[in-house]
Amino acid sequence: MLDVTRLTVLAAVAKHGSVTAAARALHYAQPSVSHHLARLEAETGSRLLQRVGRGVRLTEAGRLLADRAEEILGRLAAAEAELAELAGVRAGRVRLAAFPSALGTFVPVAAAGFTTAHPGVDLRFAEAEPPAAVRLLRGGEVEAALIFTHPGESAPDLDGLRAETLLDEPSHLVVPVDWPGDRLADHRDRPWIGGCERCRSRLIAACAAEGFVPDIRFTTDDYVAVQALVAAGMGATTLPALALAAHRHPRVRTVPLPGPGRRVLIAVLGEPPDPPATAALLAQIRAAAAEVPVVLSPVSQTR
């Protein structure tokens, strides 16, 4: 049977990118990490790491086992939390990974409701975009993850996770207040501002549907900085509604775009019932999401 400590070490190497960084994260001596990895290779009969210069990288077998190790460790963490609740523990900790515009809108409302109702539970957050949030969830580093998907886009791998839709979130054209035109194509000859890689891909696809390629002059993930650039006349952009609910620059004009936008989901690991603290957090998130500004459309479907 594979040793859990050795799987933890392999997962740490995969996450942090080197033996040295994994040792630092785990508070192990570096020789101890190397020993665990060598024993794991002997137990599996597979080469898991390959030396590259002064560092290492995972082989195909190493990557496969590291991915499975994250899932195993996540399930063990969930089991520990459930056993603690069954034993009558009323304290403890629950952790949530969420993307920035969710943290800037309905998550604080949910957090306030949770801490009022459950003052003995330590609630913590991690800011993470969807792929990273899913990895944190599988690795047992959080109990729940807020993620989003775009229409036609490959969603983060949700195999083994339970994901519930909270919101269908429209996208908006964002331009300076003195720029006329309510369609993307009305600004085909102007500069554009792009966001993260996924958001840029969505922008390019939306502009292509209107017959042009946007001239993207600036890129930033910071929706406050994006709006400041737009307000200064440096370009047009598109933003999801939550970003505008979190922060709205007074010198920008926004126009809802036709068609589906992002879908916001909350994901947890494994099948119900959830540990009581996790279930309580999910209830607060659902309630807070239902109260976001009217530009959003709460939905009740699950998947």
N, C-alpha and C positions, 0 to 999 in steps of 0.2 A: 504494500500500500504506500502511496506517495506521502511524504512527510509534509505537514502543513507549514512548518517553519521554512522548509526549503522552497516550497511554493511561494511563500511570502517574499523570500529573498529574490526569486526569479521575477515576480511581479514588480518588485521595487527596481530591479535593473531595467526592466522594460519601460517603466514609467519615467525613471530619472536619467536613463541613457548611458550609465557607466557603473562599474563596480564601486568606484570611489563615492559617487553621489548616492548610490543605494546604501552603502555602509553609513554614510552621514545621516541619511533620512531615517534609517532603522536604529541608529545609535549602536552599531556593531563595529568591531574592528574589521578592517579590510580583509585580513587573512581569514577571518571567520566567514565572511561573505563568500570568498573564493572557495573555501572548504565546502560550504553548503552547496554551491553550484557544482563542484566536482562530484560530490556524493549524489546529487540529483541526476547528473549525466550517467553515473554508474547505475543508478536505480532504473532509469528509463532505457538505458542502452542506446541513447541518442546523443548526438552532439548538439548542444543547445546554444552555445556561444561561439562566435568566430572573432579572432583578433583582427582589428583593422587599425593599423598604425599603433598609437598608444592606447587606443580604446578597444571596445568590443561592440559587436552587433549581434542580434539574435538571428539564428538560423531559422529556416522555415519551421522546423520542429520546435525550436525555442519560442517562436512567436505563437504557434498553436497552443503550446502548453501555458504560456504566459496569459493568453486570453482566457483559457479555461481556469487558470489559477485565480484571476480576478473574479470570475463568476463564483467559484467555490468559496473564496474568502468573503465575498459579499453575502452569500447565503449563510455562512457561519456567523457573521456579524448580526444578520437578521434573527437567526436562531437564538443567539445570546440575548438580544433585546426582548424577544418573546418570552424566554424563560425568566428573565428578570421581572417582566410584568406579571407572569403567573405566580412568581414568588411574592408578589405584593409590593414591589418596588414602586414608589410614587415619584422618585426623583429620576435621575438619568439624563439622557441627552437625545435630541432629535435634530437632524441636520438636513438642510435643503440646498440644492444647487439651482441657480436661476440665472437667466440672461439679464443684461443690465436694465432694459426698459421695463421688465417685470419687477425688478428690484426698486425701480423708480416710481412705480404706480401702486399696484394692488398688494404686493408682498408685504410692505410695512403695515398695512391695515390688517392683514392676516396675522402678522407677527404680534401686533398689539393685542388682538383678540385672544391669541393663543396664550401669551404670557399672563394676561389677566385671569384666564380660566385655569391655567396650569402653572402657577408661579414656581413650583418645585422642579420643573423640567428645564434643562439648559437647552435653549433653542439657538442654533448657529446656522450661518449662511456661507455659501461659497459662490462667488460670481463665476459663471462658466457658460460658454456658448454650448448649443445642444450636443455636439459630438463629445466634448469634454465632460459635460454633465452626465451623459450616459456612462462614460468610463468611470466616473466617480461613483455612480450608483452601483454598477457591477462590481466595483472594487470594495464595496462596503464602507466607503468614506462619507456617503450621505444616505439618508433613508428615502428621500424623494427628490425628483428632478423636474424642474420646469423646462420644457423644450418647445421648439416650434418647427413646423414643416411648411414648405411652399408647394403649391400645386405642381404636379409633374416632376417633383424633385425626389431623389432617393432619400428617404427619411433615415435618421440614425437607426442602427440595427436594434430593434426592439424585441428580438427573440428572447423569451423568458421574462420579459417585463410586462407590466400591466399599465397601459396608457389610457388616460381619460381626457377627452376633449373638453376644454374650458371655454375657449373663445374662437370665433372666426374673426380675424383682425384685418380690416381693409388697409390697402396702401394708399398713400396720398402723393400727389405731385406737390413739390415745395419750391416756390420761386420768390424772388424779391417782390415787395408789394407793388412796385411800379412796372412789372413785366406783364403785359397782357398775354392771354392764351391759356386755355384750360386743358389742352391735350399735350401729350409728350411731343408730338410732331410739331406743335407750334413753336417749340424751342430747339428744333433740330440744328440750327446754326449757332446756338449758344454753347458755352462750356458747361460741363456737367461735373458733379461731385459724386463719387462712388463710396460705398461702405466696405464691409468685409467681403471676402471672396464670394460667398454665397449670395450676398446682397447685390454685388456687382453683376453677377451672372443673371440675376433676376432683372436688373435694370437693363442690361444689354438685350435680353430676350424681349422685354416689354417694348423697347424702342424698335427692335427689329420687326415686331408685329405692326408697327406704324410706319415702317419703311425707311428707317435710317439707323446709322451707327452713332451712338453718343460719343462726343469728344470728351473723355473723362480726364480732367486736368488735375484733380485732387482726389485722394482717397483717405478716409479716416473712419474708424469704427465709432467715434465719439459723436453721438447725436446732438450734443450741445455745440460742439465745434462745427459740425455740418451746417446747422442752422445759422451760426454766426457767419460762416463763409457765404451762405446764400444771401443773408441780410446785407452783406457788404457788396453784393452784385458779382460775386466770383463764380457763380454757376447755379444751375438748377439741380434738383435731386428728387429722389423718391424716399419716403420714410413710412414705416408702419405706424399705425394709429397709436400704439402704446408709447412710442418714442415721442410723439407729439403731446400725448397726455402727460408724460413725465416732464417735458420742458417745451414751452412754446415761445419762440422769439417774437417780440412784438412787430418786427419789421419783415416778416415773411407772410406770404399768402399760400394757403393750402387748398387743394382740390381733391376730393375723393376720386380714386381711379376705378373704372368699371372692372368687373371680373373679380374672381376670388383673390384674397390676399394670403396672409399667413394663418396657419391653424396653430393655436397654443394648446399644449397638452401638459398634464402632470403625470409623471411616470413613477412607479414603484417596482420593487423587485419581488417576484413570486406571486403566489395566489393568495386570495383573502382567506381568513381574516388578517388584517394588518395589526401589528402591535398597537395597543391603545393610544400611545403618544403619537404615532404616525397617523393613525386614523383621525385623531383630533386635529392634527395639523392640516390634513387633507380637507376636513370639513371647513376649517377657517379659510383655506385658500379658495375653495369653491364659493363660499359666501362673499369673499372680497372680490373675486373675479366677476361675480354677478353685478357688482356695484360700480364697475369702471365706467368712464364717460359714455354717453349715448352714441358716440361714433362707432362704438364696438357693439357686436351682436352676440351676447351669451347664448350658448347652445347646450343641449343636454345629452347629446349622443355620447356613447362610450365606444371604445374600440380596444 
